[in-house]
Amino acid sequence: MPESDKDPAAPLIGARIRDLRKRQKLTLADLATATDLSVGYISQIERDLAFPSITALVGIAKSLGVTVQWFFADSTSEPPEEKGYVVRRANRMRLSYDQGIIDELLTPKMSPQIEMIHTFLPPGAESSKSYSHEGEEVGLVLEGQVDFWVGERHFTLNAGDSISYASREPHRYRNTGTTAAVVIWAISPPSF
């Protein structure tokens, strides 16, 4: 990924996790037990020495009583009259995960009814283990090829194909192509 595409807000993820964990008076061991992750891995994430996997961040968010959307870094450069209505490309809130996966929030943060996410998946990148959360999801593959697993079902989608499912069904995905893939997600209500 070009240097200009790197996530300038990425270090905020670790600080946000650590601050929220401490506000809730949880130790690293408490959070590790609740998420089934190792103390060392959570410590590395909090110190920005490692990016979390999508599955790990979903587990951390659930254990801390927030949605993944809570971890998106706030944009400070949007004009006041646009706040809550418009998201400019340069002002998208971003999250970076392991394997080079990047999510950008396309809707204003904390929209009460729906969230849209732009996901960049390098070749071979995957969400690793299946995860679930409340809501409904629709995904549209804009570029590349992505394999999806929903429950026991497996689907291969190419550019222009879409998928829809209840988010409470365990789901995961992987870029099985040789080029980067881009997926646009709509999730209602925002629960990711």
C-alpha positions, 0 to 999 in steps of 0.5 A: 500500500502506498505511504499516502494510503496509510492510516494516520489515525491507526495509533488511536485504536490502541489508546481508545481500547486502553482508555475504555478498559481502564475507565471500566476498571478492567485489567488486561487479564480481565479483557483477555479472559472476556475476549479469549485473546492473550494478555500479550496480544491485547497489550501489543494492540494497546501499545500500537505494536500490532493491529487487531484482526477484525474478529479480535476488535469485534470481541474487544468491542463486545467485551467493552460494551461498545460497537466497532464504530466507537473505535473509528477516529474522529475527523476534525476537519469537517465544516460544522454545517456538514457534521452529521450529514456529509462525509468527504472522502478526505475526512473518512474515519478509518480503522486498520486491521492486521493483514492490511485490511482497512475500513473507512466509515462512509456515514457520519459516526453514530448514525442511529439507523445505518452505517456504510463501510468501505473495506479494502482487502489486499490479496489473501487478506481475511477476517480469519475466524467467523464473528457475529453481531446484531443487525442486517448486512448487505455487501457489494463487491466493487473490485476483485474477488471475495469468498464469503462464509455465512453459517455453513454456506460458502459463496464466491463473489466477483466485482458487481456481485452482492450478498445479504444476510442477518449479521447474527449468523456467524460470517467471515470473508477472504480475498481469494483473488490476486488483486486487491478487493473493495467491498461496500457494506451497509449495516442496519442498525449500526452494530459492527 
